[in-house]
Amino acid sequence: MLLAFHEIENPTLVKINYKARRNKNGNTAQSIFTEEHKELVKEGEEWMKDTSGSCMLVAALIAAVAFAAAFTVPGGNISDSHSSKNGTPVFLGKTSFTVFAVANAFAFFSSIT
């Protein structure tokens, strides 16, 4: 909202000496603008609160899914107790697994920041 008023204050649109002028009620242009747009400010604040709440919910869901996916890797783990690779992911070393791991890490870290 204030940005809109700054556009009006542009010296090419309004002469500089007009900024300080007052109307017959003693109000400047900025005070009138602020008074006329109080409801818009309230609506903007309410919208911002609602949006931030929604974003927090989505971020929490993404973090939960990414955290769970880190422990339940695609393809599962090797479960041969006689193998030295016991417990390692089946697809370890494959490009698709690397893409999964990087994407999962990115999703997790971006959702918690």
C-alpha positions as CSV (number, residue, x, y, z in Angstrom):
1,M,0.0,0.0,0.0
2,L,2.8,2.4,0.9
3,L,4.4,1.5,-2.4
4,A,1.4,2.8,-4.2
5,F,1.6,6.1,-2.4
6,H,5.3,6.4,-3.3
7,E,4.4,6.1,-6.9
8,I,2.1,9.1,-6.5
9,E,5.0,11.0,-4.8
10,N,7.0,10.6,-8.0
11,P,8.3,14.1,-8.8
12,T,7.3,13.6,-12.5
13,L,3.7,13.1,-11.5
14,V,3.3,15.5,-8.6
15,K,5.3,18.6,-7.8
16,I,7.5,18.4,-4.8
17,N,5.9,21.4,-3.0
18,Y,2.4,19.7,-3.2
19,K,3.5,16.9,-0.9
20,A,3.5,19.1,2.2
21,R,0.2,20.9,1.3
22,R,-2.8,20.4,3.5
23,N,-6.4,20.4,2.6
24,K,-9.1,22.5,4.3
25,N,-9.3,20.0,7.2
26,G,-5.5,20.2,7.7
27,N,-4.7,16.8,6.3
28,T,-1.8,16.0,4.1
29,A,-2.1,13.6,1.1
30,Q,-0.3,10.9,3.0
31,S,-2.5,11.1,6.0
32,I,-5.6,11.0,3.8
33,F,-4.2,8.0,1.9
34,T,-3.5,6.2,5.1
35,E,-6.9,6.9,6.6
36,E,-8.7,5.8,3.4
37,H,-6.8,2.5,3.2
38,K,-7.0,1.3,6.8
39,E,-9.4,-1.5,5.8
40,L,-7.1,-2.6,3.0
41,V,-4.2,-2.9,5.5
42,K,-6.3,-5.0,7.8
43,E,-7.3,-7.3,5.0
44,G,-3.7,-7.6,3.9
45,E,-2.6,-8.5,7.4
46,E,-5.4,-11.1,7.7
47,W,-4.4,-12.6,4.3
48,M,-0.8,-12.7,5.3
49,K,-1.6,-14.6,8.5
50,D,-3.8,-17.1,6.6
51,T,-1.1,-17.6,4.0
52,S,1.7,-18.1,6.5
53,G,-0.4,-20.7,8.4
54,S,-1.0,-22.6,5.2
55,C,2.6,-22.5,4.3
56,M,3.6,-23.8,7.7
57,L,1.2,-26.7,7.3
58,V,2.6,-27.6,3.9
59,A,6.1,-27.3,5.1
60,A,5.4,-29.6,8.0
61,L,3.9,-32.2,5.7
62,I,6.8,-32.0,3.3
63,A,9.3,-32.4,6.2
64,A,7.4,-35.4,7.6
65,V,7.3,-37.2,4.2
66,A,10.9,-36.4,3.4
67,F,12.0,-37.6,6.9
68,A,10.0,-40.8,6.5
69,A,11.3,-41.4,3.0
70,A,14.9,-41.2,4.2
71,F,14.3,-44.3,6.3
72,T,12.2,-46.2,3.9
73,V,14.3,-46.0,0.8
74,P,13.0,-47.2,-2.6
75,G,13.7,-50.9,-3.1
76,G,14.4,-51.5,0.5
77,N,17.7,-52.6,2.1
78,I,19.8,-55.7,1.6
79,S,18.8,-58.1,4.4
80,D,21.4,-60.9,3.9
81,S,23.0,-61.4,7.3
82,H,25.9,-63.2,5.7
83,S,26.7,-60.3,3.3
84,S,29.0,-57.3,4.1
85,K,26.4,-55.1,2.4
86,N,23.7,-56.0,5.0
87,G,21.5,-53.0,5.6
88,T,22.6,-50.9,2.6
89,P,20.0,-49.8,0.1
90,V,19.4,-52.1,-2.8
91,F,19.7,-49.3,-5.4
92,L,22.8,-47.8,-3.9
93,G,25.1,-46.7,-6.7
94,K,22.3,-46.3,-9.3
95,T,21.6,-42.9,-10.7
96,S,17.9,-43.1,-9.8
97,F,18.8,-43.6,-6.2
98,T,21.2,-40.7,-6.2
99,V,18.5,-38.5,-7.7
100,F,16.0,-39.7,-5.0
101,A,18.5,-39.0,-2.2
102,V,19.3,-35.5,-3.5
103,A,15.7,-34.6,-4.1
104,N,14.7,-35.9,-0.7
105,A,17.4,-34.0,1.1
106,F,16.5,-30.8,-0.8
107,A,12.8,-31.3,0.1
108,F,13.6,-31.8,3.7
109,F,16.0,-28.9,4.1
110,S,13.9,-26.5,2.1
111,S,10.8,-27.3,4.2
112,I,12.5,-26.6,7.5
113,T,14.0,-23.3,6.6
